[in-house]
Amino acid sequence: MKLRFALTLLLVIGAPTSVTAAPGEDPDRGDLTPISAADWNPAKARHLLERAGFGGTPEEIAALAALTPQAAVRRIVYFEGVPPLALPPFEESGILDPGIDPFPPSRPATTAQAEKTGSALGIKVKAAGNRPEQAIVNQFFYWLRASRLETERVAYWWGNRMVATHRPLEEKMALFWHGHFATSEEKVRDYRKLLQQVRLFQQAGLGNFRELLIKVAQDPAMLAFLDAGVNIKGSPNENFAREIMELFTMGVGTYTEKDIREAARAFTGWNFVGLAFHVDPAQHDDQAKTFLGQTGNYDGVQIIDQILAAPSTPGYIAGKLYRFFVREDLSPALQATLAGHLRENHYEVAPLLETIFLSQDFYAQTAMGTRIKSPVEFVVSTYRQLGQQHLPGVPDFNRVTEALGQHLLFPPTVAGWSYGHSWITPSLLIERGNFALDLAFPDISFIPVDRYPEYPTGDEIRAVHRRLRAGEDMVSATRPLDEKAGGEMMAMSNRQDRAEAFNTRYGSYRGWQMAIERVTPITRDLAKLNLTQIVSDQQLTTPLAVVDYFAARLLSVPLPPATRKRLADTLEREVGSADIRAYISVMEEPLRLLLHLLLSRPEYQLG
């Protein structure tokens, strides 16, 4: 972690002031009646665009504010009046070789298959010569590296859609469902399955929850992540059955351990072949099960329907949606009302969101500017508010969001990410400031991580590379990094290869080389910022006017008066004059410093 220069100025310009009322002082809190046209204004339009999407430019906010609140919400939720979607599909690198799918669960499993059958991953064991299984081990590590790099490209493609789309709620809902139905490349090990799941969330995220839940339950990424392959008749695996109730639908305390066991039996035989859902009748338990107090010969879809009929499910789903879009604090009475809306609309998500986004409660003083932006929201909204049309390649979107705690397609657990205050610690606030600095003043020492191994094995891969290029044999080049000097000298003096079936460290190294050769690099362009042009177009004449404009454009929470003045004084000092128009030609660097300071402010973390 690097403490950057301008964050020292942040210590001088103070902390944010509270702008929210206590719960008892906010008459609109919990009120689901629609907001009136008389109460609709640009501040509320901004709030809608930020919560239901990722923020926008002053022009986008003004266009939304010019509509009635009903029309604005329908534009956001149902895309009324929005041009057809014209975003490019994901362009695959073409990294899947015949024989890779199905991919073995581990390197030992791969070599065991090779020893038993004479081939694995579509590659034969050599009939003679040293290391007869080396090409197979190379291929195993190739797919591990290549699928991860391609998954990073999928995450970048998705982030780019968030920045470029005219339908931000579509991507915001996909982000919500990704955290709700969390699966990770770390276990799935197949970018194709994760890409297919993201597309499912984009296409069905605003539709019917029952249909989405069934599709997710039959989705290869989820089936792989929660071990469907070992959920078989006579030996059911309870992972998915537990998570579908605990995390996906009902919540803790609404079912029994017996319900989990019986549900697991209903899902036996559910698996996938390639990218398609597949049921193996021979592995499905077709005997009677007793679930949630009812007995029948249930299959997985029938279990899902019983879950959806349970009294706790609509409140659990409605409550989670509310907490994501509005506020963490949700009264039991309001949750029950929202659950009723969801149940009456047969689990249609869009009507519930329309009700929420139109409500007095959504625009209450205790709701606006009180939610801490997640890392992805923080980065994407920054680009959107600055008018960027696509996601730049520098700084690296995946590394930035990972450092901030939210790496797309790599959630930490099946429970996804924790929201709210977990995003803000002293170290994470510094990292947010570092992103702001890299945006305003790009890092000239940037090295793209999709071309240079930075994973836990990266040091080892680079060490093997250096040693081989220096002329060492494979045994010497692949010695462990932590060997003592004596051991290293002994290994270097031994110029004869050992009789071994394969060399794992060389396979890891060679797999990386093969991966970067075939995975398409991420485009590494920079954000196109011209802050001077903005100041000129807005005809701003004083440092305080400049601070006020950018604060109003970027912040949902007003700056304290003392902070406004200190920022204006800083800008004047950097320009060398209070006459903005006279010194417009030297404004860009001072304006970028101001941008860095504003984006690093505690107020900017709220939306």
C-alpha positions as CSV (number, residue, x, y, z in Angstrom):
1,M,0.0,0.0,0.0
2,K,1.3,3.5,-0.9
3,L,0.4,6.6,0.9
4,R,0.3,9.2,-1.9
5,F,1.3,12.8,-1.6
6,A,-2.1,14.5,-1.8
7,L,-3.6,12.4,1.0
8,T,-1.5,14.4,3.4
9,L,-3.5,17.5,2.3
10,L,-6.7,15.5,3.1
11,L,-5.7,15.6,6.7
12,V,-5.7,19.3,6.6
13,I,-9.1,19.9,5.1
14,G,-11.1,18.1,7.7
15,A,-13.8,15.4,8.1
16,P,-17.3,15.4,6.7
17,T,-20.2,16.7,8.6
18,S,-23.4,14.7,9.1
19,V,-26.2,15.7,6.9
20,T,-28.8,13.1,7.9
21,A,-31.5,13.4,10.4
22,A,-32.2,11.0,13.2
23,P,-34.8,8.3,12.3
24,G,-37.5,9.9,14.4
25,E,-37.0,13.3,12.7
26,D,-37.6,12.0,9.1
27,P,-41.3,11.9,8.3
28,D,-40.8,10.2,4.9
29,R,-38.9,7.2,6.4
30,G,-40.8,4.0,5.7
31,D,-43.5,5.8,3.5
32,L,-44.1,3.8,0.3
33,T,-46.5,6.4,-1.2
34,P,-45.2,7.8,-4.5
35,I,-43.3,11.0,-4.5
36,S,-45.2,14.0,-6.0
37,A,-44.2,15.9,-9.1
38,A,-43.8,19.0,-6.9
39,D,-41.1,17.3,-4.8
40,W,-39.2,16.0,-7.8
41,N,-36.0,17.9,-8.5
42,P,-32.4,17.4,-9.9
43,A,-31.1,16.2,-6.5
44,K,-33.7,13.4,-6.4
45,A,-33.0,12.5,-10.1
46,R,-29.4,12.3,-9.2
47,H,-30.2,10.0,-6.3
48,L,-32.3,7.7,-8.5
49,L,-29.6,7.5,-11.1
50,E,-26.9,6.8,-8.5
51,R,-28.8,4.1,-6.6
52,A,-30.5,2.4,-9.5
53,G,-27.3,2.7,-11.6
54,F,-23.9,4.2,-11.3
55,G,-24.5,7.9,-11.4
56,G,-24.2,10.1,-14.4
57,T,-23.2,13.4,-15.9
58,P,-25.0,16.7,-15.2
59,E,-26.7,16.4,-18.6
60,E,-28.0,12.9,-17.8
61,I,-29.3,14.1,-14.5
62,A,-31.0,17.1,-16.0
63,A,-32.7,14.9,-18.6
64,L,-34.1,12.7,-15.9
65,A,-35.2,15.6,-13.8
66,A,-37.1,17.1,-16.7
67,L,-39.5,14.1,-16.6
68,T,-42.2,13.4,-14.1
69,P,-41.1,11.0,-11.3
70,Q,-43.2,8.2,-12.7
71,A,-41.7,8.6,-16.2
72,A,-38.2,8.9,-14.8
73,V,-38.6,5.6,-12.8
74,R,-40.2,3.8,-15.8
75,R,-37.2,5.0,-17.9
76,I,-34.9,3.5,-15.3
77,V,-36.8,0.3,-14.6
78,Y,-38.4,-0.6,-17.9
79,F,-36.1,1.4,-20.2
80,E,-39.0,3.4,-21.7
81,G,-37.6,5.9,-24.2
82,V,-34.1,4.4,-24.0
83,P,-32.3,3.6,-27.2
84,P,-31.9,-0.2,-28.0
85,L,-28.9,-1.8,-26.4
86,A,-25.9,-1.6,-28.7
87,L,-23.0,-2.8,-26.5
88,P,-20.5,-5.2,-28.0
89,P,-20.6,-8.9,-26.9
90,F,-17.7,-10.5,-25.2
91,E,-15.0,-11.5,-27.7
92,E,-13.5,-14.7,-26.6
93,S,-9.8,-15.4,-27.1
94,G,-10.3,-19.0,-28.3
95,I,-8.4,-20.7,-25.6
96,L,-10.3,-23.9,-25.2
97,D,-8.5,-26.9,-26.7
98,P,-10.2,-30.2,-27.4
99,G,-9.9,-32.5,-24.4
100,I,-9.8,-29.8,-21.7
101,D,-13.5,-30.0,-20.9
102,P,-14.3,-31.7,-18.5
103,F,-11.4,-30.2,-16.6
104,P,-10.0,-32.5,-13.8
105,P,-10.3,-31.2,-10.3
106,S,-6.6,-31.1,-9.6
107,R,-3.1,-31.8,-11.0
108,P,-2.8,-35.1,-9.2
109,A,-6.2,-36.2,-10.6
110,T,-4.9,-35.2,-14.1
111,T,-1.7,-37.2,-13.9
112,A,-3.6,-40.2,-12.3
113,Q,-5.9,-40.2,-15.3
114,A,-2.9,-40.0,-17.6
115,E,-1.2,-43.0,-15.9
116,K,-4.4,-45.0,-16.0
117,T,-5.6,-44.3,-19.5
118,G,-2.5,-43.2,-21.3
119,S,-3.8,-39.6,-21.9
120,A,-5.4,-36.6,-20.3
121,L,-6.7,-33.2,-21.4
122,G,-6.6,-34.5,-25.0
123,I,-2.8,-35.2,-24.8
124,K,-1.1,-38.6,-24.9
125,V,1.6,-39.7,-22.6
126,K,4.9,-39.9,-24.4
127,A,5.9,-43.5,-25.4
128,A,9.6,-42.9,-24.6
129,G,12.0,-40.2,-23.4
130,N,12.2,-38.1,-20.2
131,R,9.1,-36.7,-18.4
132,P,6.5,-38.5,-20.5
133,E,3.6,-36.6,-18.8
134,Q,5.1,-33.1,-19.0
135,A,3.0,-31.9,-21.9
136,I,-0.1,-33.0,-19.9
137,V,1.0,-31.1,-16.8
138,N,1.8,-28.1,-19.0
139,Q,-1.7,-28.2,-20.4
140,F,-3.2,-28.4,-16.9
141,F,-1.5,-25.3,-15.8
142,Y,-2.1,-23.6,-19.1
143,W,-5.9,-23.9,-18.6
144,L,-5.6,-22.7,-15.0
145,R,-3.8,-19.6,-16.1
146,A,-5.7,-19.0,-19.3
147,S,-9.2,-19.4,-17.8
148,R,-8.2,-17.0,-15.0
149,L,-6.9,-14.4,-17.5
150,E,-10.0,-14.8,-19.7
151,T,-12.2,-14.4,-16.6
152,E,-10.4,-11.2,-15.9
153,R,-11.3,-10.1,-19.4
154,V,-14.9,-11.0,-18.7
155,A,-14.8,-8.8,-15.6
156,Y,-13.3,-6.0,-17.6
157,W,-16.0,-6.4,-20.3
158,W,-18.7,-6.3,-17.7
159,G,-17.2,-3.2,-16.0
160,N,-17.1,-1.6,-19.4
161,R,-20.8,-2.3,-19.9
162,M,-21.5,-0.6,-16.5
163,V,-19.6,2.5,-17.7
164,A,-21.1,2.6,-21.2
165,T,-24.7,1.4,-20.9
166,H,-27.8,3.5,-21.3
167,R,-29.6,0.9,-19.1
168,P,-27.6,1.1,-15.9
169,L,-30.2,-0.8,-13.8
170,E,-29.7,-3.8,-16.0
171,E,-26.0,-4.0,-14.9
172,K,-26.7,-2.9,-11.3
173,M,-29.1,-5.8,-11.0
174,A,-26.6,-8.2,-12.5
175,L,-24.1,-6.9,-9.9
176,F,-26.7,-7.5,-7.1
177,W,-27.4,-11.1,-8.3
178,H,-23.7,-11.8,-8.7
179,G,-23.3,-11.0,-5.0
180,H,-26.5,-12.9,-4.1
181,F,-25.7,-16.1,-6.1
182,A,-22.0,-15.8,-5.7
183,T,-19.7,-18.1,-7.7
184,S,-16.0,-17.8,-8.2
185,E,-13.4,-18.6,-10.9
186,E,-11.2,-19.9,-8.1
187,K,-13.4,-23.0,-7.9
188,V,-15.3,-23.1,-11.2
189,R,-12.1,-22.8,-13.3
190,D,-14.0,-22.1,-16.5
191,Y,-14.5,-18.6,-17.8
192,R,-17.3,-19.8,-20.1
193,K,-19.5,-20.8,-17.2
194,L,-19.0,-17.5,-15.4
195,L,-19.6,-15.5,-18.6
196,Q,-22.8,-17.5,-19.2
197,Q,-23.9,-16.7,-15.6
198,V,-23.2,-13.0,-16.0
199,R,-25.3,-13.0,-19.2
200,L,-28.1,-14.7,-17.3
201,F,-28.1,-12.0,-14.6
202,Q,-28.1,-9.2,-17.3
203,Q,-30.9,-10.7,-19.2
204,A,-33.2,-12.0,-16.4
205,G,-32.2,-9.9,-13.4
206,L,-35.2,-7.7,-13.7
207,G,-37.7,-10.4,-14.5
208,N,-39.3,-13.2,-12.5
209,F,-37.4,-14.4,-9.4
210,R,-38.8,-17.9,-9.7
211,E,-37.6,-18.2,-13.3
212,L,-34.2,-16.8,-12.3
213,L,-33.9,-19.1,-9.3
214,I,-34.6,-22.2,-11.4
215,K,-32.1,-21.1,-14.1
216,V,-29.4,-20.4,-11.5
217,A,-30.1,-23.8,-9.8
218,Q,-29.5,-25.4,-13.3
219,D,-26.6,-23.1,-14.2
220,P,-23.3,-24.9,-14.8
221,A,-21.3,-22.3,-12.8
222,M,-23.5,-22.8,-9.8
223,L,-23.6,-26.6,-10.2
224,A,-19.8,-26.6,-10.4
225,F,-19.3,-24.2,-7.5
226,L,-21.6,-26.1,-5.1
227,D,-20.4,-29.6,-6.1
228,A,-23.4,-31.0,-8.0
229,G,-21.1,-33.7,-9.5
230,V,-21.0,-35.5,-6.1
231,N,-24.6,-35.0,-5.2
232,I,-25.8,-38.5,-6.2
233,K,-28.4,-41.0,-5.3
234,G,-27.5,-42.8,-2.1
235,S,-24.8,-40.2,-1.2
236,P,-26.4,-36.7,-1.4
237,N,-24.2,-33.7,-1.1
238,E,-25.9,-30.9,0.9
239,N,-24.0,-27.9,-0.3
240,F,-26.6,-26.5,-2.7
241,A,-29.6,-27.5,-0.7
242,R,-28.2,-25.6,2.3
243,E,-27.3,-22.5,0.4
244,I,-30.5,-22.2,-1.6
245,M,-32.4,-21.9,1.7
246,E,-29.9,-20.1,3.9
247,L,-28.5,-17.6,1.4
248,F,-30.6,-17.5,-1.7
249,T,-34.3,-17.6,-0.5
250,M,-35.4,-18.2,3.1
251,G,-32.8,-17.1,5.5
252,V,-31.4,-18.7,8.6
253,G,-33.8,-20.3,11.1
254,T,-36.6,-21.0,8.7
255,Y,-35.9,-24.7,8.0
256,T,-34.4,-27.8,9.7
257,E,-31.4,-30.0,9.1
258,K,-33.8,-32.6,7.9
259,D,-35.2,-30.2,5.3
260,I,-31.6,-29.7,4.0
261,R,-31.1,-33.5,3.7
262,E,-34.4,-34.1,2.0
263,A,-33.9,-31.2,-0.4
264,A,-30.4,-32.5,-1.3
265,R,-32.0,-35.8,-2.3
266,A,-34.4,-33.9,-4.7
267,F,-31.4,-32.2,-6.4
268,T,-29.4,-35.5,-6.9
269,G,-28.5,-36.2,-10.5
270,W,-28.5,-32.5,-11.4
271,N,-25.3,-31.8,-13.3
272,F,-24.0,-30.3,-16.5
273,V,-22.3,-31.4,-19.7
274,G,-20.2,-28.6,-21.1
275,L,-22.3,-25.5,-20.8
276,A,-25.6,-27.3,-20.7
277,F,-27.7,-28.4,-17.8
278,H,-28.1,-32.2,-17.6
279,V,-30.0,-34.6,-15.4
280,D,-28.7,-38.1,-14.9
281,P,-31.7,-40.3,-14.1
282,A,-29.5,-43.1,-12.7
283,Q,-28.1,-40.7,-10.1
284,H,-31.5,-39.1,-9.1
285,D,-33.2,-40.2,-6.0
286,D,-36.8,-40.7,-7.1
287,Q,-38.2,-41.8,-3.7
288,A,-40.5,-39.8,-1.5
289,K,-39.1,-36.9,0.5
290,T,-40.5,-34.9,3.4
291,F,-39.7,-31.2,3.0
292,L,-41.1,-28.3,5.0
293,G,-43.7,-30.6,6.4
294,Q,-45.0,-32.0,3.1
295,T,-44.2,-35.4,1.6
296,G,-44.0,-36.3,-2.1
297,N,-41.7,-37.6,-4.8
298,Y,-40.2,-34.2,-5.3
299,D,-37.6,-33.1,-7.9
300,G,-35.5,-29.9,-7.7
301,V,-38.0,-27.6,-9.3
302,Q,-40.8,-28.8,-7.0
303,I,-38.5,-28.1,-4.0
304,I,-37.9,-24.6,-5.4
305,D,-41.7,-24.0,-5.7
306,Q,-42.2,-25.1,-2.0
307,I,-39.4,-22.7,-1.0
308,L,-41.1,-19.9,-2.8
309,A,-44.4,-20.7,-1.2
310,A,-42.8,-20.5,2.3
311,P,-43.8,-17.4,4.3
312,S,-40.3,-16.2,4.9
313,T,-39.1,-16.2,1.3
314,P,-40.7,-13.0,-0.2
315,G,-39.7,-11.0,2.9
316,Y,-36.1,-12.3,2.6
317,I,-35.7,-11.4,-1.1
318,A,-37.6,-8.1,-0.8
319,G,-35.5,-7.1,2.3
320,K,-32.2,-7.9,0.6
321,L,-33.2,-5.8,-2.5
322,Y,-34.3,-3.0,-0.2
323,R,-31.0,-3.0,1.7
324,F,-29.0,-3.0,-1.5
325,F,-30.8,-0.1,-3.1
326,V,-32.1,2.0,-0.1
327,R,-30.6,1.5,3.4
328,E,-29.5,-1.2,5.8
329,D,-32.0,-0.3,8.5
330,L,-35.4,-1.9,7.6
331,S,-38.3,-2.2,10.0
332,P,-40.2,-5.5,10.2
333,A,-43.4,-3.7,9.2
334,L,-41.9,-2.2,6.1
335,Q,-40.3,-5.5,5.2
336,A,-43.7,-7.2,5.5
337,T,-45.2,-4.6,3.2
338,L,-42.5,-5.1,0.6
339,A,-42.9,-8.9,0.9
340,G,-46.6,-8.5,0.2
341,H,-45.8,-6.5,-3.0
342,L,-43.4,-9.2,-4.2
343,R,-45.9,-12.0,-3.4
344,E,-48.9,-10.2,-5.0
345,N,-46.8,-9.7,-8.2
346,H,-45.9,-13.4,-8.3
347,Y,-42.2,-12.6,-7.6
348,E,-41.8,-10.1,-10.5
349,V,-38.8,-8.0,-9.5
350,A,-39.4,-4.9,-11.7
351,P,-42.7,-3.9,-10.1
352,L,-41.2,-4.1,-6.6
353,L,-38.3,-1.9,-7.7
354,E,-40.7,0.6,-9.3
355,T,-42.6,0.8,-6.0
356,I,-39.4,1.4,-4.1
357,F,-37.9,4.0,-6.5
358,L,-41.1,6.0,-6.6
359,S,-41.6,6.0,-2.8
360,Q,-41.2,8.9,-0.4
361,D,-39.0,6.5,1.7
362,F,-36.5,6.2,-1.2
363,Y,-36.0,9.9,-1.2
364,A,-36.1,10.4,2.5
365,Q,-33.4,12.5,4.1
366,T,-32.1,9.4,5.9
367,A,-31.7,7.6,2.6
368,M,-30.1,10.1,0.3
369,G,-26.3,10.3,0.4
370,T,-26.0,7.7,3.2
371,R,-25.0,4.5,1.4
372,I,-21.3,3.7,1.2
373,K,-20.4,2.9,-2.4
374,S,-19.0,-0.6,-3.1
375,P,-15.6,-0.7,-4.8
376,V,-17.2,-1.5,-8.2
377,E,-19.8,1.3,-7.8
378,F,-17.0,3.7,-6.6
379,V,-14.9,3.1,-9.7
380,V,-17.6,2.9,-12.3
381,S,-19.5,5.9,-11.0
382,T,-16.3,7.9,-11.1
383,Y,-15.9,7.3,-14.8
384,R,-19.6,7.8,-15.6
385,Q,-19.7,11.1,-13.7
386,L,-16.6,12.4,-15.5
387,G,-18.3,11.6,-18.9
388,Q,-16.1,8.7,-19.9
389,Q,-17.6,6.5,-22.6
390,H,-15.8,3.3,-21.8
391,L,-13.7,1.7,-19.1
392,P,-10.0,2.7,-19.4
393,G,-7.3,0.0,-19.2
394,V,-5.1,2.0,-16.8
395,P,-5.4,1.9,-13.9
396,D,-6.3,-1.8,-14.1
397,F,-10.0,-2.2,-13.2
398,N,-9.6,-5.7,-11.7
399,R,-6.6,-4.8,-9.6
400,V,-8.2,-1.6,-8.3
401,T,-11.4,-3.3,-7.3
402,E,-9.6,-6.3,-5.8
403,A,-7.4,-3.9,-3.7
404,L,-10.6,-2.2,-2.5
405,G,-12.3,-5.6,-1.6
406,Q,-14.6,-6.5,-4.5
407,H,-13.0,-8.4,-7.4
408,L,-15.7,-9.3,-9.9
409,L,-16.1,-13.1,-10.5
410,F,-13.9,-13.7,-7.5
411,P,-16.2,-13.3,-4.5
412,P,-14.6,-14.3,-1.2
413,T,-17.3,-16.9,-0.2
414,V,-20.6,-18.3,-1.4
415,A,-22.2,-15.5,0.7
416,G,-20.7,-12.9,-1.6
417,W,-19.5,-9.6,-0.2
418,S,-20.4,-7.8,2.9
419,Y,-21.7,-4.3,2.2
420,G,-21.8,-1.0,4.1
421,H,-19.0,-0.1,6.6
422,S,-16.9,-3.2,5.6
423,W,-15.9,-1.2,2.5
424,I,-14.3,1.6,4.6
425,T,-11.3,1.1,6.8
426,P,-8.3,3.5,7.1
427,S,-6.3,1.4,4.7
428,L,-9.1,1.0,2.2
429,L,-9.8,4.7,2.2
430,I,-6.1,5.3,1.3
431,E,-6.5,2.7,-1.6
432,R,-9.5,4.7,-2.8
433,G,-7.4,7.8,-2.8
434,N,-4.7,5.9,-4.7
435,F,-7.2,5.1,-7.4
436,A,-8.1,8.8,-7.6
437,L,-4.5,9.7,-8.0
438,D,-3.8,7.1,-10.7
439,L,-6.9,8.5,-12.6
440,A,-5.8,12.1,-12.3
441,F,-2.0,11.4,-12.7
442,P,-1.5,8.1,-14.4
443,D,1.3,5.8,-13.1
444,I,4.0,5.6,-15.7
445,S,5.5,2.5,-14.1
446,F,2.2,0.6,-14.7
447,I,2.8,-3.1,-15.7
448,P,-0.3,-5.0,-17.0
449,V,-1.0,-8.0,-14.8
450,D,-2.4,-10.0,-17.6
451,R,1.1,-10.0,-19.2
452,Y,3.1,-10.4,-16.0
453,P,2.4,-13.0,-13.3
454,E,1.4,-11.4,-10.0
455,Y,-0.4,-14.3,-8.5
456,P,0.8,-16.2,-5.4
457,T,3.0,-18.4,-7.7
458,G,4.3,-15.3,-9.6
459,D,7.7,-15.1,-7.9
460,E,8.3,-18.8,-8.6
461,I,7.3,-18.5,-12.2
462,R,9.6,-15.5,-12.7
463,A,12.4,-17.3,-11.0
464,V,12.1,-20.3,-13.3
465,H,12.1,-18.0,-16.3
466,R,15.3,-16.2,-15.2
467,R,17.1,-19.4,-14.5
468,L,16.2,-21.1,-17.7
469,R,17.2,-18.0,-19.7
470,A,20.5,-18.0,-17.8
471,G,21.2,-21.5,-19.1
472,E,20.3,-23.7,-16.1
473,D,18.8,-27.1,-16.7
474,M,15.2,-27.9,-15.7
475,V,16.1,-29.4,-12.3
476,S,18.2,-26.5,-11.3
477,A,15.8,-23.9,-12.7
478,T,12.8,-25.3,-10.9
479,R,14.4,-25.6,-7.4
480,P,12.2,-24.1,-4.7
481,L,12.8,-20.4,-3.9
482,D,13.3,-21.1,-0.2
483,E,16.1,-23.6,-0.5
484,K,19.2,-22.8,1.5
485,A,22.3,-21.7,-0.4
486,G,24.0,-25.0,0.0
487,G,21.0,-26.8,-1.5
488,E,20.9,-24.4,-4.4
489,M,24.6,-25.0,-5.1
490,M,24.1,-28.7,-5.0
491,A,21.1,-28.4,-7.4
492,M,23.1,-26.2,-9.8
493,S,26.0,-28.6,-9.8
494,N,23.7,-31.5,-10.7
495,R,23.4,-31.2,-14.5
496,Q,21.6,-34.5,-15.0
497,D,17.8,-34.6,-15.1
498,R,16.1,-36.8,-12.6
499,A,14.0,-39.7,-13.8
500,E,10.6,-38.2,-13.3
501,A,7.2,-38.3,-15.0
502,F,6.9,-34.5,-15.0
503,N,8.2,-31.4,-13.4
504,T,5.4,-29.4,-11.6
505,R,7.2,-26.1,-11.4
506,Y,8.2,-26.2,-15.0
507,G,4.6,-27.0,-15.9
508,S,3.4,-23.9,-13.9
509,Y,5.9,-21.8,-15.8
510,R,5.2,-23.2,-19.2
511,G,1.5,-23.0,-18.6
512,W,1.8,-19.2,-18.0
513,Q,3.8,-18.8,-21.2
514,M,1.2,-20.7,-23.2
515,A,-1.6,-18.6,-21.6
516,I,-0.3,-15.2,-22.3
517,E,0.5,-16.2,-25.9
518,R,-3.2,-17.0,-26.5
519,V,-5.3,-14.8,-24.3
520,T,-6.1,-11.5,-25.9
521,P,-4.5,-8.6,-24.0
522,I,-6.8,-6.0,-22.3
523,T,-6.5,-2.7,-24.1
524,R,-4.4,-0.4,-22.0
525,D,-5.7,3.1,-22.8
526,L,-6.1,6.0,-20.3
527,A,-9.1,8.0,-19.3
528,K,-9.5,11.0,-21.5
529,L,-9.8,13.9,-19.1
530,N,-9.9,17.5,-20.0
531,L,-10.9,19.4,-16.9
532,T,-9.8,22.7,-18.3
533,Q,-12.3,22.4,-21.1
534,I,-15.0,21.7,-18.5
535,V,-14.1,24.8,-16.5
536,S,-14.1,26.9,-19.7
537,D,-17.4,25.5,-21.0
538,Q,-19.0,26.3,-17.6
539,Q,-17.5,29.8,-17.6
540,L,-16.2,29.5,-14.1
541,T,-14.2,32.5,-13.0
542,T,-13.1,32.0,-9.4
543,P,-11.5,29.1,-7.5
544,L,-14.6,28.8,-5.2
545,A,-16.8,28.6,-8.3
546,V,-14.6,25.8,-9.6
547,V,-14.7,23.9,-6.3
548,D,-18.5,24.3,-6.1
549,Y,-19.0,23.0,-9.6
550,F,-17.0,19.9,-9.2
551,A,-18.3,19.2,-5.7
552,A,-21.9,19.5,-7.1
553,R,-21.0,17.3,-10.0
554,L,-19.2,14.5,-8.0
555,L,-20.6,14.5,-4.5
556,S,-23.9,13.5,-3.1
557,V,-23.1,15.0,0.3
558,P,-22.3,18.8,0.6
559,L,-18.8,19.8,1.7
560,P,-18.4,21.6,5.0
561,P,-17.9,25.4,4.5
562,A,-14.4,25.3,5.9
563,T,-13.5,22.5,3.5
564,R,-14.9,24.4,0.5
565,K,-12.7,27.3,1.4
566,R,-9.5,25.2,2.0
567,L,-10.0,23.5,-1.4
568,A,-10.5,26.9,-3.1
569,D,-7.4,28.3,-1.4
570,T,-5.4,25.2,-2.5
571,L,-6.6,25.6,-6.1
572,E,-5.7,29.3,-6.0
573,R,-2.3,28.6,-4.6
574,E,-1.6,25.9,-7.3
575,V,-2.8,28.2,-10.1
576,G,-0.9,31.2,-8.7
577,S,-3.9,33.5,-9.1
578,A,-7.6,33.9,-8.3
579,D,-8.3,34.9,-11.9
580,I,-9.3,31.6,-13.4
581,R,-10.0,33.0,-16.9
582,A,-6.6,34.8,-17.2
583,Y,-4.7,31.6,-16.3
584,I,-6.9,29.0,-18.0
585,S,-3.8,27.8,-19.9
586,V,-2.1,26.5,-16.7
587,M,-5.2,25.0,-15.1
588,E,-5.1,21.3,-16.0
589,E,-2.7,20.1,-13.3
590,P,-4.2,22.2,-10.5
591,L,-7.6,20.9,-11.5
592,R,-6.4,17.3,-11.5
593,L,-5.1,17.8,-8.0
594,L,-8.5,19.2,-7.0
595,L,-10.1,16.1,-8.6
596,H,-7.9,13.8,-6.6
597,L,-8.7,15.6,-3.4
598,L,-12.5,15.5,-4.0
599,L,-12.5,11.8,-5.0
600,S,-10.5,11.0,-1.9
601,R,-12.9,12.9,0.4
602,P,-15.1,10.9,2.8
603,E,-18.1,12.6,1.3
604,Y,-17.3,11.0,-2.1
605,Q,-17.6,7.5,-0.7
606,L,-21.3,8.1,-0.1
607,G,-24.1,7.9,-2.6
